[in-house]
C-alpha cells in the first residue's frame, strides 16, 4: 500500500495535515491548526481522522501554527513517537507552541468567568501550556541536506524553503513491495529576494509534488519599491513629530523589519528615533534568529560580519514586561513601536492604538496580511472609528499599507520553483483558497504538468498508479 490522504489545507489555507501509508507504516506530514472564523477554529476540537497512537512518525516543515499547532493535541490523543523537523524550526516551535498553550488557557479562563455569571457549562482549553511543553520532548532536530531513514521503507531529506527560519521543503521516498515513489512537500515557499534567508531550494526529481498555492493568482511588489515606500513613510512621520505603530508577526516579519532598519540605519535617519520591540514572543523569536546564523543568506552574513547582530540597533529597546510596554504610552513623539499581534486582534498593539490612534500626527504602518474581520483589515479598509474593549475610538492617525512584505512565494515564484522539476511531474495544489488554486492549476498545465490535482479534504491518492481512490 502506497497512499496519501489529504486531511488539511485542502482547498483552504490553514490546517496542514497529510497522512502517508506505506505498507503497515503511517507517517503524518504536518499537524496544523485550522485558523479563521469561529466556526473554522471550532474544527480543531474534532477527533483526528486516524488513530494517533498508531502513527509511526511525524514530519514537520516549519513552526508556524497552521503547520504545527495541533501537535500537542496529537500527543494528547496518544502519539508518543518522533517529530522530525529542522533544528531552527524545533527552536521556534518551543516558543510558538508554548505561547499557544498559554493563550488557550487565558482565553478559556476569560470566557469561563462570563459563563459562570450566566450559569453556562464551562469550557476546557484546546490544550494547555503544560501539554504544549510535553510534546516538545518528542522533537528530533535535523540538518538541511542530510538524507535519513526514519522508518523501514521511508527516507526523508530537508531542504531550505526560505519562508521563515528553519522552514523546509521535504523530500520523502516511500518504498513498498518493490515500488518506490518520491514525494516532495513544498511546505510554505519563501518570497524570492526576501532579506535574511536564502531563496527556496530547487528540487529536480519527484513522482508527486505537493505545492502550496496561497498566492497562486497574484504577484508581489518588487523589493526596491517596498523599501522606498517604507523609507518615505518614516521620513513623513518624523516630520509630523508623532509616533509610528507597527503591528507585526512575531516570527519572520519582525526580524525582516529589524534587519531593514539595521541595513538602512543612516539612510533612513533612524538615529533620530527611539525604537521599541514590544512583544516578549517577538523578542524570543529574534534571539532564535540570532542563534542560527548558519541559515542566513550571503547579504545577511556580510552585514552580520560588519555590524554584529543584524537585528540589534543602538536605539532599540526590548520591552519584555507589561510595565515596559505601559511606559511607551507616555511617549508622544519620536518613537517607532513594533508590537503584536500582526492582525491587531490582540496583544500590546491595541493598547498603543488606544493611546495614539486618535492623534493626527501619528502613523500606523501595516506590513502584513490582514484577514477579513480583523481589526487590522478594518484599518486597511479605511475605518474612521474602531472599538477597543467596548470603547469607540476615532481613527485620526494615517494608516499606511506597505505591500511586498509577504513571506510566501507569489505566482511567479511558485511557477519558477515547479519549473525546476524535470519532466513536469504530477502536482497536487494545497494550502490555498479555490480561486488562487484554479488560477495556478491552469498555469502549471501550461508549463506541461502531466497531472494536476486539487484534492478535497479527506481525499486519498493511490501513489502506485497516481490516481484518486
N, C-alpha and C positions, 0 to 999 in steps of 0.2 A: 504494500500500500504506500503510495506517494501522493498525498493530498494536502491542499492548502485551503483553509477556511477563513473567510473574511468576517471578523466579528466586531470590527470597529473601524472608524474612519472610512466607511464605505458610503460614498455619496454624501459625506459630511466631513467637517474639518477636524473634529476632535475625537478623542476616544480610541486612539490607535490600538489595534489588537488583532493579531493574526495567528492562527493555530496550524502548525505543521505536523502532519502524521507521517512517520517514516517507519513502516512495519508496525511493531508494537511500541514504538517510542513516540512521544509527543513533545514538541518544542513550541513554546509561546514566544512570539516576537512582539514586543511592546505590551504594555498593560496600562493604558492611559485613561485619565479622567474624561468624561463627557462634560463639556462646558457649553454654556449658552443660557437659554431660558430656564426658568424654574422647572418646567416640565422635562426639559432635556436633562438637567442635572439630577433630577429625581431618579433617572435610569441608572445612576451609579449604584443605587441600593439594590438593583435587581441581582439575583444569583448569577454566577458565571454560567455560560452555556457549555461548560465542560467540568470535569472533576479536577479541581485544583490540586488535590492531594496526589493525583495520579500523574501529574506533569513530571517530565524528566529534566527539563531545563528551560530557562527563560533568557532571552537575548534582548537587550535594550539599546536603541540607537542613541538616545540622549535624554537629558534630565528634565526637559520641560514637562509640566504635569499632564498635558494631554497625551504624553507618551509613557510617563512613569507613575502617574498619580494614583493608580489603583493597586500598586504593588503591596501596600500594607493590607488591603482587602484580600489580595491573593494569599498572603501569609495567614490571615485570619481564617480563610477558607481551607487551610490545610497544606499549602505548598511550603515545603521546607528545603528545597533544593537550591542550586546556584543561580545567580542572576549575573550574566556576563555583560559587561559594558566597559567603555574606555575609562582609564584612570581619572581623568578630569571630570568625566560625566559622573562617576561614582562620588567624587568630591562635591560636586554641585547637588547631587541627589540628597546628600546628607543635610544640606541647607534647605532645599526646597521641600522635601518630604516632611522634615521636622516642622517647618513653618506651616505646612498644610495641616498637619495633625493638630498643632496648637490653635490655628484659626477655626478648625472644625469644632474643637471644644468650646472656644469662646462664643462662636455663633450660636451653638446649641444652648449654651448657658444663658445667653441673652434672650433667645426665643422662649426657653422654658420659664423664665421669670414672667413673661407675658402670659404663657399658658397656665401657670399656677393661679394667676389672678382670675382667669376665666374658667378655671377648673377643667382644662383640656388635658388629654393624655400627654405626658412628657416625651421628648424625643431623645434618641441616642446619637452621639456623633457618628459620622460616617466611619471615621477611625480617629484614634487619639494620638497625642504626641508620643506616648509610650509605645503604641503599636507601630508608629512610623519609625521610631528608633530601633525597634526589634528587627524589622525587615532589613535594615542596613547591614546587619551581620551576614546576610546571605550574598552580598555583592562580591563578585570576583573581578577585580580590575584587570584590563588587558591593554597592551600597547597597540598602536596602529601598525598594520603591515605584517602581523605575525599570524600565520595560519595555525589553527588549533583544533584538534578533535575534541568535541565536548560530549559526544555520545558515540557508541558504535554506529557507524554509518552517517554521522553528521559532523561536518567540519565548518568552521567559520573563520573569516578574516575581517577585521575592521579597517576602514579607510576614512580619512578626514572628509567630513561633509561640509565644513566651513560655515555652519549655521550658527552655533554657539560653541563655547569651549567644550571640547570632548565629544561633539556630535559626530556620528559615524554613519557611513554607508556600510551595510553589512553584506558581504559575500557569503553565501551559505551553500555548501554542497551536501545533497541528501542522496544516499545510496541504499537501494533495497533490491535484492534478488537480481543482481547484475545490471540494474538500471540506475544511472546517476543523473540527477538534474541539478544545475546550478541556478540558484535564485539570488537576485540582487535586490536588496531593500534600500531604497534611497534614504529612508528617514526623511528629515527636512533638509533640503539642499540650500546652501548658503547663497547669498547675493554676491555675484562676482564683483571684485574690486572693493568689497567692504573692508574697513580697517580692522587691524589686529590679526585676523585669522586668514589662513590660506584659502584659495578657491577650492570648490569641490573636486575631489579626485575623479579622474576619468577612468572608467572601467571598460574593458574591451569585449569581454565574453560573458554571456548569460544565456540560459534557456528560458528564463522568465524574469522580467524587470517589474518590480513594484515601485512606481514613481509617484511622489506627491504632486498635487496639481492646484495648490492653494491660489497661485496667481497665473493659472493656465491661460487666462484671456486678457492679460494686461502687461504693460512694460513699465519699469520703474524709471523715475527721473535720473539723469546722469549724475554721478557723484560730484562733479565740479560745480554743477548748478545747486546741488544741495548745500555744499559748503559755502558758496557765495550767498545764498539766501540766509543761512544761519548767521553769517558774519553781519549782514545788513540789519537783521533784527536786533542783534546785540548792540550795534552802534546806535540804532534808533532808540533803544531802551535806555542806553547810557545818557543820551541827550535829554530824555524825559525825566531822568533822576528818580525813577521808581525802582521796583524790583521785578525780576523775571522769575516766574514759577514754571518749572518743567516737570510734568508728570512723566515718569519713566519706568519701564520694566526693570526689575532688579538685576536680571541676568541678560546680558547682551547689550541692550540699548544704553544702560547707564555707563558701561565700560566704553562703548563707542563714543559717547559724549565726552567723557573724561579724556580719552585718547585725542579726540579732535581739539579739545581745549589745550592739551599739552603741546600738540603739534603746531598750533596756531596762536600760542600764548601771546607773543609780541604783536603779531599782525592784527589780532582781534582786540588788542589793548585790554587783555583780561587782568592785567595787574591793577587795574582801576576798580575791580570788583572784589567783594568777598563771596566766595563760592562755598555752598553748603551741600553736602551729600547727606540728606535727611531720611535715611532708611537703614535700619540695622541689617536687613537681609541684603540690600544692595552693597553695604559695606563688606559683609562676609563674602558675597559673590566676587567683589572686586579683589579682595585678598586672595581668593581662589585663582582668579585670572592671573594675579601677580606670581603665584607659585608655579604656574605651568608655562614658563617662558619658552620651553621647547616647542610649543604649538603655535607660536607667533609666526606671521609671515615675515618676509625679508625686511620690509619697511619698518615694521614694529620692532624687530630685533635691532635694527640700526638705531632707532630712537631710544630704545632701552639702553643700548651701549653708550649713547651720547648723554642722555638725561637721567638715567636710572629708571626707576619705576615709571612706566608710561602713563599711569593713572593718577599719579600724585602731582599736585601743584603747590607752589609756595603759599597760596592763599586759600587752600582747600581745607574746610573744617568738616570733620566727621561727626555727625550728630547721632550718637548711639542711644541716648536716653530720651525719655519724654520731656525732661527738663531742658535738655539741649534744644529740642525741637521748639518748645514754647518760647525759648529765649530769642529765636529767629524772628518771631512775630512782633518783637519790639523794634525791629529794624524797618525804617521807612524808605530807605534809598540805598542803592549800590550793592544789592545782594542778588545772586543767582542761586535759586533753591531747586535742587533736583530731589524729588521725593516720590514715594509710591502712594497710590498704585498707578500703574500705567494707563488705565482707562478711567481713573478718577472715581472708582466705585467704592473706595475705602482708603484707609491709610492716612498718612500725615498730610498729603497734598490738600485734602479737603479743609483741614484747619488753616492752611495758608490761604486758601480761597476765601474763607470766612473773614480773614483779617485784611485781605488785599484786593479781591476781585472787583469790588465796588469802587476802587480808586482808578481814576482815568489815566494816571501816569504809570500804571503797572502793565505788565505783559504776561500772557500765558503762551507758552511755546509747546505745541503738540508735535511730538516726534515719533508717534507710534499709531498703529491701527486702533480705531475706536469702534467697538461693536455697537450695533443698533441697541438703543435702550439705555446705554451707559451715560453717565454724566459727561464724560469726555466727548461723546458723539453729539450731545446737545450743544456743547460749546462750539464744536466744529460747525454745526448747522446754524450757528448764529443766535443762540438763545439770549434774550435780553434779561432774563431772570432765571435763577436756579434755586433749588430747595436744598438746604443744608440742615440736617437734623430738625426738620419740620419748620425751619425759618426760611422765608423767601428773601433772597439776596439779589440785588441788581448786579448785572454784569456790565461794568464800565471799562474794565481792562481790555486792551487789544489782544485778540486771540489770533495766533499765527499757526498755520499748519505747514510743517516742513516735510515735503514729500521726499522719497528716495531713501528713507532710513530702514526699509524693510529688511529683516534678516532672512527672508525667503527669496529664492531664485524667482525671477519673473519668467514670462513665457519664453523669451529668447534664451535665458539661462537653462531652462528645463529642456528645450529642444536641442541646444548645443550639447548638454550632458548626455541625453539619449542618443544623439548622433555619434557619440564616441563608441557605441557598441557595434561590433562587426556583424553584418548580416541582418541588422534591424530585427532583433528577437521579439517574441510576443511580449506585450506590456500590459500591465493592469494599473489603471489610474486610481489612486486612493487619496485620502486626505485633502478633499476639496469639495466644493459645492457643485451641483449638476451643471450649471452654465459654464464655469471655467473648465470643468472636466470635458464637456462635449466639445468646446472650442479647441482644447488641447488634443483631444482624440482625433479631430479632423486633421490637425497639423502633423501629428505623428504618422497618420496614414499617408499623408503627402510625402513624408520622409521615406516611406517604404516599409513601415511596420507590417510584419506578416500577420499578426493578430493583435487586436486592441480590445481589452476587456474593461468594462466599467461595472465592477461587481456590486451586487446588492448585499446588504447586511445579512449574514448567515449563509451566503452562497459558498459552495465548495468547488474547487478546481482540481480536476484529475491531472496531476503533473506528468504522468506517463504519456497520455495522449493529448495533453494540453487543451482540455475542453471542460466546460462546466458540467457538473453532475446534476 
